[in-house]
């Protein structure tokens, strides 16, 4: 390819035409191009793609003369996302609205259809102080706001035309809301009772599929048996997935990361280290930094070399600062007579004893020591360091088996049977003080009891905890909304610790992906005042460890 001639003397400017290779080869083509540029080009309206999805988006070209240069379409990276087929119609079961009151606005550009029996069931559950009743009342307010906005904009409002879901400010909802306004006479199989609410909803789905053969009609329900019956009848049915933080529980953030064996070789050249306050700090930069998060623990256990246990304290650009940990496995660093028995417990105690960490989540199977080390850290900071005024313990009162009925007594007495784990761990902590004698242990246990308050979850709304150490046990049974209600109770100087085992969820319609504990772990990941550790090794007994593996 010939290059343009260099300038003959200093400060000369090269003619731009010298860089146009096509213009030098074909002079007439340049004039034709200028003439074409003056003519208006044929454009494609991309905004109406969803209105006529059956039409393919043509490649934009510029009409030109025979010798004109054809302008190619830009790269596909900037092209809008084109969906195939018309929008779907999602028929919502009542339990979906009871579970997530904002589910009306979570279906993007698709339409939402509410059968009349769904509204009747919502009306039957609106009274009460339970979480379900509050969700039903919120759904009713959202539906009332949608109907009011549609009536204000058009006096002669036709409900059959649908209500735009984005009218109340939810711009992510691009579809419409439809109500069942006519009686649908659908013949279901003779084995299905016609008066049952679930079967009436199935009849609505079948009728919609017959009246809209060009659109996909899908039933959305949290009831597994409802979905099974729908699929047995040949109807499309799905679970409600928008409440799930993670699709797979194995993807949950663990809070700890193993460094590669060649960590020192790859990061040692540019590493800076210094000592401050009894801790060693390392500033590193390298390929491992993008995968780190603030307050995440890292460890390196290479044979023949001293192990490294550190916490990420700062991430700035491509650099990360690591700080070594306090060794709570050593007897001189025991917390209220308890020492860490494994690596993860050491990480957890470093979080629990850190005054800069306000929110901590600990997960793990049964027997990993979640409650014991948390209670020991709380007592050490309340009784010895005077950092907090008292310990508040609460949990969700969801029974494993049959409910035993109402419990007598005050709020603390009613919560007593639910706090058996607290009593067991207090007994273990009292035994650790062997030199005090029986009378000394009894006095210590009485003093400890006076610093621990047991509160019910039902009376938490509107409260503010000042300078408290709050323990939320069995947090896997909380919904994301309940978790938000509890965490927002924290006032100045309060630390909240959430404990739970995601394999033991007793609340209906909650899974590992939609639990409030999973929601909190995912949302607080990387915040400089929060931490999370997944305890992996059981320390209760050899019987409990073997049972958790084989049963």
N, C-alpha and C positions, 0 to 999 in steps of 0.2 A: 504494500500500500504506500504510494508516494506521500512524503511529508511536505508541508508547506515550506516555501522558501524562507530562510532566516532573514531578519532585517538587515539592510545594507549599512545602516549607520545607527548610532546610538539614539534612543528615544523614539524610534519609529514604531508605529503600531501596525500589527499585521491586519490585513484586510479580512473581515469575517468571512467573506466569500471564499477565501482560500481554504477554510476548514470544511466547506460544504462540498464533499466529494461528489455527491450526486448532481449538484448544480454544475460543477466543472465538466462532468461527463455528458449531461443532457441539459443544455441551457433552456430549452423550451419547457422543460418540466417545471422549472421554478415559477415561470409565469402562470402556468396552469394551476399550480398549488396556491398562489396568491389569489387567483380568481375564485378558486373553490372555497378558500377561507372566508371570503366575503359573503358567501351564500349561507343561509341558516341551515344548521345540521338537523337531521331527524333524530329526536330524542325519545327515550322510552320512559314512561312514567312508572317508577318502581314502587310508588306508594300504594298502588292498587294490586299488588301481587297477591295478597291474601284474599282479595275479593274474587279473583278469577284464577284460582290455583291450577286449573287444568291447562292454562296456557303457559308455555315455556317462555322464560325470559330471553328475548333475542339478544344477540351480541351487538352492542352499539358500534355502528360504522358511520363514516362521514361520506356522503354522496359527493362524487367528484367527476371530473372529466375523464376521458379514457386514459390519459397519461398521468393522472393525479396520484399522489401518494396516499395509500390506504392507511388510515390511523387504526391500529390494532386496539382491542379492548385492554384495559388495565388488568393487573394480576387479580386472581380470584380472592385474594385475602380481604379486599375491601367490599366484596359483593355481599348484599344482604342475605340473611338466612331465609331460604325459600322452603316452605312446608308443602308437602304433597297432600292433596286431598282437601276437602272442606273441613271446617272445624268440627270437632266431636261434640256430642251431647252427653254430659255427665249427669246421671241421676243420683242424687245424694241420699244415702240412708240417714236415719235420725241419729245414729250413734256417731257418725262423722262430725255432725254439727255439735253434738254434746262434747266430743273430744277436743275439737279445735274450732272455736267460734269464728275464726277468721278464714276457715276453709273455703268460704264462698269466693274469695279473691285469690285463690292459689292455683287456678287452672289456666292461666295465661290467656290465649286468644279463644279458648273453647267456651261453649255455652254450658250453663248450669240449669238443671231442671229440678224443681221441688214438687213432689207429689203432695196432694192434699192430706194424705194420711201422715206424712212427715210433719206438717204443721200442727196436726192434731196431737201427735205424740209430744212435740215440743211444748205445747200448751199444758200438757199434763205433768210436765216436770219443771215448770217455772217457779214453783213455790219451794222454799227451803233455803238452808244456809250451806248446803254442800257445794263442792266444786262443780258438779254437774248442773245444779240449779243456777249457779252464777253464769256458767257458759251459755245456758239456754236463754237467760235474760239478755245477755250480750248479743246473741244471735237475733233475738226479737228486736232489739234496738237497731241493729244493722239493717234488717229487713224493712223496718219502719222508715229509716232514713232513705233507703233506696226508693221505696214507694213514694215518699214525700218529694224527693228530688225529681222523679219522673212526672208527678202531678203538677209541680210548679212550672216545669218547662213547657208543658203542653196541656192545656185545659181539657181537651178531648182525648185523654190518654187511653190507649188501647193496650190492655194487659197482654193480649195475645201477641203483640209486636215485640215483647220483651223489654227489659230494663237494662240499660248499659251499666255494667258493674263498676265502671270507672267514674261514675257521676259523683260518688262520695269521696273522691280523692285517692282511690286506690288505682294508680295508673298502671300497675303491673297486670291488672285484670282487663283484658281486651275483649272479652265475650259479653254475653247477655244473660240475664236471669229470667227464667220462665216459670210461671206457676201453672199448676193443673187447674183449669177453670171449668172443664166439662167432665161428665161421667164417661169413663172408658169401659165398654162392655167387652171384656176379653175372656175367652174361655181357656182357663188353665187346666192341667190334667186333673182327673177326678179325685186323685189321691190327696190333693192339696186343699185344705179347708179354705173356703172363699172369704171368710170373715177375718182371718188373721192378718195383722198389719204387714208382716214381711211378704206374704203372698200377694197382697194388694200392690205393693211396690214392684214385685216381679211382673204383675200384670201391666203396670204402667210402662215398664221397660219394654215388654213385648209389644205393646201397642205403639210406642214411639218407634220401635224398629220397623214395624209394618207401615206406619205413616211416613217415615223418612228413610226410604230404602237407599238413598244416595249418601246418607251420613251414618257414621258409626256411633251407636248408642251404647254407653258403658255404665254399669252400675258400680258405684263406689261405696263400700261398706267395710266397717271394722269387724263385722261378725263373720267368722269363718264358715259357719253353717249356711248363712245367707249366700255367701259366694259359691258354696258347693251346690246349693239348689239352683242358683242361676246358671251355672255351667252345665248342670244336668239337663236344664231346659234349653240349652243351646244359646244362652245369652252371655254376652261379654261382662265380666265382673273383675274388679281390681280392688286391692287394699288401698288405703289412704297413705301415701308415702311422703307427703310434704312435711310431716311432723318429725321425720327421722333426721337426726344430725349426721349419722353415718349409716351407710348401707351394710357394712360388715363390722362386727365388734372387734375383729382382729386389727382394724385400722386405727383403733383408739390410741391416742397419744399416751405413751408409757411414762414420760418424764425422765427417762435415763437413756443414754446412748453409749454404746461401746466404741471406743476409738480404734482405728485400724492398727494392726501391729507395726506398721512402718510410720507411725505418727511422728516420732521424734526425727526420723530421717527426712521426712518431707516438710516438716514445719519448724525444725530446729534452727535453720539458718537465719530466718527472719524473725525469730522469736525474741521478745523482750520479757525479762522477769525482774521482780522486785519483791521485797518483804515489807509488810505493813500490818501492825496490830497482831502479830503472831501468825499471820497467814501469808502464803506465797501467791503472788499474782503472775499470770502469764498472759502476754498479749500475742496472739497468733493471727496469721493470715494464710489462707490456703484453701484447697478444695473442700475441706470439711466444714468450713464456716457457714456456707449457705444452708446447710441442713440443721443448724443449731437454733435454739430458742432461748430467750432470757429465762433464767432460773431452771434451766435444764441441767441435769447431772450427767457428767461424762466420766468414764473410767477406762483404764488401760491396765490389764492384768497379763503381762507377758512373762513367761517362765525365765527365771534367771535375773530379772530386773525388778526393782522395787515398784509396787503398784502405784498408780496415779488415780486419785479420786478428787474431782473438782466440780465446781458449779459455774455455769456461765452467768456472769454478772452484768455484762454489757456487750452489745453488738452495735458497732458503728461502721456502716459501709461494709467493706470486706474484712474488717478486723473484729476479733472477739477477745474478751478478757475473761480468763478463767481464774477462779480462786479456790485454793485448797480447802478441805473440810476439816471440821473438828471430829476426831475419832471417838465416837460414842460406843464403840465396841470395847474400849479399854475401861478397866474398873475405876480408874481415877475420874472418868467423865460420866459416871452413872447418873441417871436422871430419876430422882425419887426412888433409888434402889434398883432401877431397871437399866440394863445395858443392851445395846443392839446385838442381835445374834447373827445378822447377815448383812449383806451390802445394802439391800433396799431399806431395811430398818434404819441403818445409819443415815441414809439419804433423808428418810422421813423425819428423823429426830433433828437433823440440821435445818429442815424447814420449820418444824414445830417450835424450835427454840430461837428462831430468827425473829427479832422484833419488827423487822421491816417487811415481813411476809404477813399480809392481812387475810388472805383467803387460801386455804389448803384443801386439796381433795386427795383422799387415799382410797384406792381400790385394791381388791385382792380376794382370794378365796377364803373359806372359813379356816380360822386358825393361824392366819398370818400375823396377828398381833396388832391389828389396826386400832382397836379400842384401848388396849392396854398401854401402848406407847403414847397415844393421844392423851389419855387420862393422866399418865405419869408426867408428861410435859406440862399439862395444864396445872396440876397440883404444884409442880416445882415453880412455876411462874406466878402462881397465886399465893402460895404459902411462904416460899423462900425469897423470891425476888420481888414480890409485891408489885408485879407489873400489871396484873389484872385484879379486880376486886373479888370476883367469884366466877364459878363455872356454871354454865347453863347447858343442860342436856335436854334434847328433844328428839323425837322420832315419829314416823308415820305409824299410826295404829291400824295396821293391816294384818289381820290374823292369818296364820298359816293354814289352820284347819277351820272347824266350825266355831262360830262366835259364841262366847259363853254368856252373853247378855250384858246388862248394865252393871257397872261396878260402883260400890258405895264409897263414900268418903269425899274428901276434898280433891282439888285438882291433882295435887302431888300423890295422894293415896290412890286415885284412879289410874295414874300413870305408873304406879309401883309395879304391877305385874308385867308391864311392857319393858321394864328396866332391869330384867334379870341379868343381862350381860354387864350392866354397870355394877351390880352387887358382886358378881363373880370377880370382876377385875379389881374392885376395891379390896376384896379379901386377899387377892394375890399381892397387892401393894402393901397391905398391912403385915403380911407374913415376912416381907423383905426386911422389916425392922426387927431383927431377932434379938438385939441387945436391949431393947426397951422393956422386955418382960410382958406378962399378960396384962397387967394393969396399965402399963404405958401404951401398949397397942390399943387397948380399949379407949383410952383417952384420946389417942391420936385419931382413931377411927371416928370418934364423936366430933372432934374438931374438923376433920375432913368433911364429914356429913354436913356440918353447918355452912361450909363453903360451896356446896353443890346444890343447885336448884333444878328441879325437874319440871319442865313446862310442857304443856300440850300444844301441838301444832295448830289446833283450832282457834287459839286465842292470840295468835302472833300478829294478826293484821293491825296496823296502826301503832305498834310498839317501837321503841328505840332503845337499843342496848348500848350503854356507855361503859367503856373500860371493862368489858366482859370477855371471857373465853367461852365461845359458843361451840358446842359439839352437836352436829346433826347426824344421828346414827341411822342406819338403814336408808341412806339417801337415794338408793337406787329405786325406791318406791315412790319418789316424788315426780310430779310432772314438771316440765319446764316452767310453767306459770307458778307453781308452788315454790320451786327453787328460787325464782326471782323474788317472790314475796318474802322469803326468809332472808336471803342475802341482803336485800335492801333494808333490813331492820338494823344493820350495823351502824353504830355511831362512832364518834372519835375514840381511838384507842381500843377498838374491839377486834378480836381475831375470830374468824369462823372456820371450823374444820368440818368437812363433809366426809363421812365414812360410808362405804357400801361395797356390796358384792354384786356385780352385774349379772351373775349367773343365778341369783335368787330374787327374782322380781315377782311380787305377789299382787301388784295392782293390776286390775283388768285393763286390757288394751295397751299396756306399756310393754315395750321390748327394749333390748339393749341399745338399739339405735335411737329410740325416742325417749329414753329415760331422762329425767332432769339432771341426773348426775353426769351422764354423757354430754348433755347440753352444756353444763357448766365447765367441764374439762376442756371441751373444744373452744368455748368462747373466751376462757381466761388464759388460754395457752399463749405464752410470750409476754404476758403483763409482768412488769417488774416487781409487783407486790403480791404475786400469786404463784403457787407451785403445785405440782402434782407428781405423785409417785404411785406406781402399780407394784404392790408387794407380791412377790412370786412364790416365796418359799414358806411353807407352813411350819410353825414352831410350837403348835399346841401339844401334840404327842405323836408317837409313831402310829398309834391306832387311827387318829384323826387324819394323818397324812395319807395312810394307805387307803382309808375309806373314801377320801376325796378323789383318789385316783381311780379306784376300781368300781365304785358304786355309781 
